């Protein structure tokens, strides 16, 4: 639902994908079925036939054929693009009223890895997604070890032990002092510099990530820059990369169009094209501040802050005093009532004017994660990214072998991505057919250059 200013009406967006199970709908209603088809690693090229069967009550079943064309290519278990998409167990507790146990956290980790995302928690003062989840995540495709950069001197022995334990399995990286250049807190920059200087001294080999635009005040401190989409600068990026530093990027719920975004009401192609943009701009990582931030907005904590005036402003005509009281007591929650697609600022508790920011999955029954369409589109974009990586490797091998100059030129041109498909951070096709056609071109070149 959406309501930004008084007088505007709400609009519904299809987003949450529920697991395949029995459902009901009115006689004239319609429902969209979203089907993921999984091909095991090593599946030979060829045409395969899957099927979806729907059995209406009291009627014969209806089977819908799903043809699948396999390329013969196998995606790597671990994603080639570094990601930091925050999943917080605190927000899980805010919705369910209790902490997730270890098995539930492991299930969340595997769910995210299945969608080619790195399970981690930006906002924890502890290690990564949680120390007791690291081994399982590492065994299922996790590649990085996110470490808090605060109080490094006091924690250096533990950090050295962790880095040593996961050497060769998880690449360590420090993070902290989020968006320090935007902070109005006195002394924030000085404290950040001290922590990053300590990390540089004690762990010189470990990269130091910060969500900051490239700025000379941070030269010598940050080695992995992560500017907001709107702060990306091509020249500054190339300069830092030439020095051996990395540049990632990230959105929050801003910037809005013409930039792509993960918001609920952004075009459906946006989550899929963002990994393409990341490749086009030669950036090496993608960060997102929250995968489940809105879970807190749909629990008892948020209900205690909601007022009648707020309900009027947001157009929440379904939220009666009785409903609100039941929400506060933890007796009523989504999906029995509509989802609230906003978050509150952690500093001043103001409500976001955007919808869906910081939330790409939903809380299902018994702590089950439910994917959004946006998450599936992002996963598909991250899978597309792997074909670019494959083609880059094939081109390097082809160049080494020599010959087939025309094919190599075609492949190199495709790796640059046509500007009509992705022109830059604010220019990209809104036509899914154009994106899919270029994807087919990339896959064809991967097969031809083998």
matplotlib code that plots the C-alpha trace (Angstrom):
import matplotlib.pyplot as plt

x = [0.0, 1.1, 0.1, 2.6, 0.4, -3.1, -5.7, -3.7, -5.2, -3.5, -2.3, -1.5, 1.6, 2.2, 5.4, 5.4, 5.8, 4.1, 5.2, 3.2, 0.1, -3.6, -5.2, -8.7, -9.9, -13.3, -14.9, -13.8, -10.5, -7.1, -3.8, -0.3, 1.9, 5.6, 7.7, 11.4, 12.9, 16.1, 18.7, 21.3, 25.0, 26.3, 22.9, 23.6, 22.5, 19.1, 15.4, 13.7, 10.1, 8.8, 5.1, 2.9, -0.3, -3.2, -6.1, -9.3, -11.7, -14.1, -12.6, -10.0, -6.4, -5.0, -1.3, 0.6, 3.8, 6.9, 9.6, 13.2, 16.1, 19.4, 22.6, 24.9, 26.6, 26.8, 26.9, 29.4, 28.1, 29.6, 28.6, 31.3, 30.0, 30.8, 27.6, 26.8, 23.0, 22.1, 19.9, 19.3, 18.0, 16.9, 14.3, 13.2, 12.5, 10.7, 8.1, 7.8, 8.4, 11.2, 14.8, 15.4, 17.2, 20.4, 18.6, 16.3, 19.3, 21.1, 17.9, 17.9, 21.6, 21.0, 17.9, 20.1, 22.9, 20.3, 19.6, 23.3, 23.6, 26.2, 24.5, 25.8, 24.6, 26.0, 24.5, 25.7, 28.6, 29.5, 30.9, 29.2, 25.9, 26.8, 29.8, 27.8, 26.5, 29.8, 30.8, 27.4, 27.3, 30.9, 30.0, 27.1, 28.8, 29.5, 32.9, 33.4, 34.0, 32.6, 34.3, 33.5, 36.1, 35.4, 37.6, 40.0, 42.9, 40.8, 39.5, 42.6, 43.3, 39.8, 39.9, 43.2, 41.9, 38.8, 40.8, 43.1, 40.3, 38.7, 41.8, 41.3, 37.5, 36.2, 37.9, 38.0, 36.8, 36.3, 33.3, 32.0, 31.1, 28.3, 27.9, 30.5, 30.7, 27.0, 27.1, 26.3, 27.6, 30.5, 33.8, 32.3, 35.0, 37.8, 36.6, 36.2, 39.8, 41.2, 39.4, 40.5, 44.1, 44.1, 42.9, 45.5, 48.3, 47.2, 45.6, 47.2, 46.3, 42.5, 40.4, 38.5, 35.0, 33.1, 29.8, 31.3, 31.7, 35.3, 36.7, 40.3, 39.5, 39.4, 42.4, 44.7, 41.9, 39.4, 40.4, 36.9, 34.8, 31.1, 29.3, 25.6, 24.4, 23.9, 27.5, 29.2, 32.0, 33.7, 36.9, 37.4, 36.6, 39.2, 41.8, 41.2, 41.2, 44.5, 45.9, 44.7, 41.6, 38.1, 34.9, 31.5, 28.2, 24.8, 21.3, 19.1, 15.5, 17.1, 18.1, 14.9, 14.4, 16.2, 18.4, 17.4, 16.3, 15.0, 11.9, 8.5, 7.1, 10.3, 10.1, 10.3, 13.4, 15.4, 16.6, 17.7, 19.6, 21.5, 24.1, 24.4, 25.2, 27.7, 29.5, 29.3, 30.8, 33.6, 32.6, 33.4, 30.6, 27.0, 25.7, 22.2, 21.4, 18.5, 16.8, 14.2, 14.0, 10.2, 9.7, 10.1, 7.4, 4.9, 5.4, 4.3, 7.1, 5.7, 2.1, 2.9, 4.0, 1.0, -1.6, -5.0, -3.5, -0.9, -3.6, -5.5, -2.3, -1.3, -4.9, -4.9, -8.7, -8.5, -6.6, -9.4, -8.7, -9.3, -6.9, -4.2, -4.7, -4.3, -1.1, 0.3, -0.4, 1.1, -2.2, -2.6, 0.0, 0.6, -0.7, -4.0, -3.7, -2.1, 1.7, 3.1, 5.8, 7.7, 10.5, 11.3, 14.6, 16.8, 17.8, 14.6, 11.9, 10.5, 8.7, 10.0, 8.3, 9.2, 7.8, 9.7, 13.1, 15.3, 13.0, 13.3, 11.7, 8.8, 8.2, 6.3, 4.9, 7.3, 10.1, 10.0, 11.5, 9.2, 10.9, 9.7, 9.5, 12.2, 14.5, 13.9, 14.6, 17.8, 18.8, 18.3, 20.5, 23.2, 22.9, 23.3, 26.4, 28.0, 27.7, 29.7, 32.4, 32.4, 32.8, 35.6, 37.5, 36.8, 38.0, 41.3, 41.8, 41.0, 43.4, 46.1, 45.5, 45.4, 43.2, 39.4, 39.9, 36.3, 34.8, 37.1, 36.0, 32.3, 32.9, 34.8, 32.1, 29.4, 31.3, 31.1, 27.2, 25.5, 24.6, 21.0, 20.8, 22.8, 24.2, 25.3, 23.9, 20.9, 20.4, 19.1, 16.4, 13.0, 12.2, 12.7, 12.8, 15.8, 17.6, 16.8, 17.9, 21.3, 21.5, 21.0, 23.8, 26.2, 25.4, 25.8, 29.2, 30.2, 29.3, 31.1, 34.3, 34.8]
y = [0.0, 3.6, 6.9, 9.8, 12.8, 13.4, 13.0, 10.5, 7.0, 3.7, 1.4, -2.3, -3.9, -7.6, -8.5, -11.3, -14.8, -17.5, -21.1, -23.5, -24.6, -24.6, -21.2, -19.8, -16.9, -15.5, -17.0, -14.1, -13.6, -14.3, -15.3, -15.3, -18.4, -17.7, -20.8, -21.3, -24.1, -25.5, -27.3, -29.3, -28.5, -30.2, -30.5, -31.1, -28.7, -29.5, -28.9, -30.2, -30.3, -29.3, -29.0, -27.2, -28.9, -27.0, -29.0, -26.9, -28.1, -30.7, -30.4, -32.4, -31.2, -28.9, -29.3, -26.5, -27.5, -25.4, -25.9, -25.3, -24.7, -25.6, -24.0, -26.6, -23.9, -24.2, -21.2, -21.2, -22.0, -18.7, -15.4, -13.6, -10.2, -9.2, -8.2, -6.9, -7.2, -6.8, -9.4, -8.6, -11.1, -8.1, -7.2, -10.9, -10.6, -7.3, -9.2, -12.6, -11.4, -13.9, -14.4, -16.8, -19.9, -21.2, -23.6, -20.8, -18.5, -21.2, -21.5, -17.7, -17.9, -20.7, -18.9, -15.8, -17.8, -19.5, -16.0, -15.3, -12.9, -12.8, -13.5, -10.7, -8.1, -4.6, -3.3, -6.0, -5.1, -8.8, -10.8, -10.9, -12.9, -14.5, -16.6, -19.8, -19.5, -19.0, -22.6, -23.5, -20.4, -21.0, -24.5, -23.2, -20.4, -17.6, -15.9, -13.0, -12.4, -9.0, -7.8, -4.7, -2.1, -0.4, -1.3, -3.2, -2.9, -4.5, -7.2, -7.9, -11.4, -12.6, -11.1, -12.7, -16.0, -15.6, -14.5, -17.4, -19.9, -19.0, -18.3, -19.6, -20.0, -16.5, -13.2, -10.8, -7.2, -4.5, -2.2, 0.5, 4.2, 4.0, 7.2, 9.0, 11.9, 12.6, 12.4, 15.6, 14.0, 16.0, 14.1, 11.3, 11.7, 11.8, 8.6, 6.9, 7.9, 6.5, 3.1, 2.9, 3.9, 1.2, -1.4, -0.2, -0.7, -4.0, -5.7, -4.0, -6.8, -6.6, -4.3, -1.5, -0.8, 2.4, 3.7, 7.0, 8.9, 9.2, 12.1, 13.1, 13.4, 9.6, 8.9, 6.4, 5.2, 3.6, 0.9, -0.2, 2.8, 2.5, 5.6, 6.1, 5.6, 9.3, 10.0, 7.7, 9.5, 7.7, 9.7, 9.4, 5.7, 5.1, 7.0, 4.9, 1.7, 2.6, 2.7, -0.8, 0.2, -1.2, 0.8, -0.7, 1.3, 1.2, 2.7, 3.3, 4.1, 6.9, 8.0, 7.7, 7.7, 8.2, 5.9, 2.3, 1.2, -1.7, 0.2, -1.5, 0.9, 1.1, -0.6, -4.4, -4.4, -2.2, -5.0, -7.1, -4.3, -3.1, -6.0, -5.2, -1.5, -2.7, -4.6, -1.8, 0.7, -1.8, -1.7, -4.7, -4.8, -4.0, -3.1, -2.8, -1.7, -4.0, -7.1, -7.3, -3.8, -3.5, -6.5, -4.1, -1.8, -4.7, -5.8, -4.7, -2.1, -0.1, -0.5, 1.3, 4.4, 4.6, 7.3, 8.0, 11.0, 8.8, 6.3, 9.2, 10.5, 7.1, 6.1, 3.1, 2.9, -0.8, 0.0, 0.2, 0.9, -2.8, -3.9, -1.5, -2.8, -6.4, -5.4, -3.9, -7.0, -9.2, -10.9, -9.6, -9.2, -9.7, -11.5, -11.2, -7.5, -5.5, -5.1, -1.6, -0.8, 1.9, 2.2, 4.7, 6.7, 5.2, 8.7, 10.8, 8.1, 9.9, 7.7, 7.1, 8.7, 5.8, 2.3, -1.0, 0.5, -1.9, -4.9, -7.6, -10.6, -11.2, -13.2, -16.4, -19.0, -20.4, -18.0, -19.1, -16.4, -15.5, -14.0, -10.9, -10.5, -7.9, -10.4, -12.9, -10.2, -9.3, -13.0, -13.2, -10.2, -11.7, -14.9, -12.8, -11.2, -14.7, -14.9, -11.7, -13.2, -16.4, -14.4, -12.3, -15.5, -16.9, -13.8, -13.9, -17.5, -16.7, -13.9, -16.1, -18.8, -16.3, -16.3, -15.8, -12.0, -11.2, -13.4, -11.8, -8.3, -9.3, -10.7, -7.6, -5.3, -7.4, -7.2, -3.4, -3.7, -1.6, 1.8, 1.2, -1.5, 0.1, 3.5, 4.4, 4.8, 6.8, 5.4, 1.9, 0.1, -0.3, -3.0, -6.6, -8.0, -5.8, -7.0, -10.6, -10.4, -9.0, -11.8, -14.3, -12.7, -13.0, -16.7, -17.4, -15.8, -17.8, -21.0, -19.9, -18.8, -22.1]
z = [0.0, -0.6, 1.0, 1.0, 1.3, 2.7, -0.1, -2.1, -2.6, -1.9, -4.6, -4.3, -5.7, -6.3, -4.7, -2.1, -3.5, -1.3, -1.5, -3.6, -1.6, -1.8, -2.3, -2.9, -5.0, -6.2, -9.2, -11.5, -9.8, -11.2, -9.6, -11.0, -10.4, -10.3, -11.1, -10.5, -12.6, -11.1, -13.4, -11.5, -12.1, -15.2, -16.9, -20.6, -23.3, -24.7, -24.5, -21.4, -20.4, -17.0, -15.9, -13.5, -12.4, -10.8, -9.4, -8.9, -6.2, -7.7, -11.2, -13.2, -12.8, -15.4, -16.4, -18.0, -19.9, -19.1, -21.8, -20.6, -22.9, -21.2, -22.4, -20.9, -18.8, -15.0, -12.7, -9.9, -6.4, -5.1, -6.6, -8.6, -7.6, -4.0, -2.2, 1.3, 1.7, 5.4, 7.1, 10.8, 13.3, 15.4, 12.8, 12.8, 16.5, 16.0, 13.8, 15.5, 19.1, 19.7, 18.5, 15.6, 16.8, 15.1, 12.7, 11.6, 11.1, 9.0, 6.9, 6.3, 5.3, 2.8, 1.4, 0.7, -0.8, -3.1, -4.3, -4.8, -2.0, 0.8, 4.2, 6.6, 9.0, 8.6, 11.9, 14.3, 16.6, 16.5, 13.6, 10.2, 10.2, 13.5, 14.3, 14.8, 11.2, 9.4, 8.8, 7.2, 5.1, 3.9, 2.9, 0.8, -1.1, 1.2, 0.4, 2.7, 6.5, 7.6, 10.7, 12.9, 12.7, 16.1, 19.1, 17.0, 19.5, 22.3, 20.0, 17.9, 19.3, 18.6, 15.1, 14.3, 15.4, 13.2, 10.2, 10.6, 11.1, 7.8, 5.8, 2.3, 2.8, 3.7, 2.7, 5.6, 5.3, 7.9, 8.0, 10.3, 10.7, 8.1, 5.9, 8.1, 5.7, 6.2, 9.9, 11.9, 15.2, 16.6, 16.3, 14.0, 11.3, 13.8, 15.5, 12.1, 11.1, 14.4, 13.9, 10.3, 11.2, 13.8, 11.3, 8.8, 11.4, 12.9, 9.8, 6.8, 4.5, 5.3, 3.1, 4.8, 3.5, 4.1, 2.7, 1.6, -1.7, -2.8, -0.8, -0.1, 3.6, 3.7, 1.5, 3.2, 5.5, 3.1, 0.6, -0.5, -1.4, -1.5, -2.7, -3.1, -6.6, -7.0, -5.8, -8.4, -10.3, -13.2, -13.0, -9.3, -9.5, -12.1, -10.0, -6.9, -8.8, -10.4, -6.9, -6.2, -4.2, -4.9, -5.6, -4.8, -4.7, -3.1, -3.0, 0.1, -0.8, -2.7, -5.3, -7.3, -11.1, -13.4, -11.2, -10.8, -7.3, -5.2, -4.1, -4.2, -6.8, -9.0, -12.4, -12.2, -14.4, -11.9, -9.6, -12.6, -14.4, -11.3, -11.5, -15.2, -14.4, -11.8, -14.5, -17.1, -14.7, -13.6, -10.0, -7.9, -5.2, -4.4, -1.0, 0.4, 3.9, 4.6, 3.4, 6.1, 7.6, 7.2, 9.4, 12.3, 10.8, 10.9, 14.5, 18.0, 18.2, 15.3, 16.4, 19.7, 17.7, 15.3, 16.0, 14.6, 12.8, 11.2, 10.0, 8.3, 6.6, 5.3, 4.3, 6.7, 6.9, 7.8, 11.0, 13.5, 17.2, 17.9, 15.1, 16.5, 20.0, 18.8, 16.9, 20.0, 22.0, 19.3, 18.6, 15.0, 12.3, 8.5, 6.5, 8.4, 7.9, 5.1, 5.0, 6.0, 3.4, 5.2, 7.8, 10.5, 10.5, 13.3, 14.4, 14.5, 14.0, 10.9, 8.4, 5.0, 2.1, -0.2, -0.3, 0.1, 0.9, 2.8, 2.4, -0.2, 1.6, 3.9, 7.1, 6.5, 8.9, 11.5, 10.5, 6.9, 4.5, 1.6, -1.4, -3.2, -7.0, -6.6, -4.9, -7.7, -10.4, -8.5, -8.4, -12.1, -12.6, -10.5, -12.6, -15.7, -14.2, -14.2, -18.0, -18.3, -16.0, -18.1, -21.3, -19.9, -19.1, -22.5, -24.2, -22.2, -23.2, -26.8, -26.9, -25.5, -28.2, -31.0, -34.1, -34.5, -34.4, -35.5, -32.8, -30.2, -31.3, -31.1, -27.6, -26.4, -27.7, -25.9, -22.6, -22.8, -23.0, -25.6, -24.4, -25.6, -22.9, -20.2, -20.8, -17.3, -13.8, -15.0, -18.5, -19.1, -21.1, -19.5, -22.1, -20.7, -24.2, -25.0, -21.9, -22.5, -26.1, -25.0, -22.4, -25.2, -27.2, -24.2, -23.7, -27.4, -27.3, -24.2, -26.1, -29.3, -27.6, -25.6]

ax = plt.figure().add_subplot(projection="3d")
ax.plot(x, y, z, "-o")
ax.set_aspect("equal")
plt.show()
